[in-house]
């Protein structure tokens, strides 16, 4: 265990559903990240939060909506997803934001959109 | 042009040999470099990071960085079957205004043959 937990671990949803992914870190870190990992593609950084403030948003479709209520919790709200959104969604945390911070990943949520 | 490039492999080495994994990146302003190991069905696990030109050693692992050539490598000495995994190269900072961008390669699959 890395100190970063994610729930649920697996999620199957229809295109009209609304669901949320949850991430919690127990490392005392101040920065949290959402990544998408699709088969045969590199990890894609979606959002970065530092001290609950969004500091990076990589042109992610609005059907993905992040929320960071405090430095230990991060959510990804999903609505009206498409089948191509099926992927492994990984949460990570680091001591601070910025390039010189090692990131520690959670186990991921395997999302399937039907 | 891909931000971070790695040979996808598979790379096969006999047990006890040295495994050499390579990564090139396109953004000359990149500041930080990370190697992650990802077992099948698991999330990435940080192995090493390097920020300055030269070599950095940690146990059986050595990271090498050459910013002039935009090249970073990971050497694994005395390879063990448990080292069989996909190795992800990640690059941070760069030309991003915020310094919060991280780019990953698609990974190199390593198999250590007993």
Interface residues (C-beta under 8 A of the other chain):
Chain A: X2 X33 X40 X41 X42 X43 X44 X45 X48 X50 X55 X56 X58 X90 X97 X98 X99 X100 X101 X102 X103 X104 X105 X106 X107 X108
Chain B: X2 X4 X30 X31 X32 X34 X36 X42 X43 X44 X45 X46 X49 X51 X88 X90 X92 X93 X94 X96 X98 X99 X100 X101 X102 X103 X104 X105 X106 X107
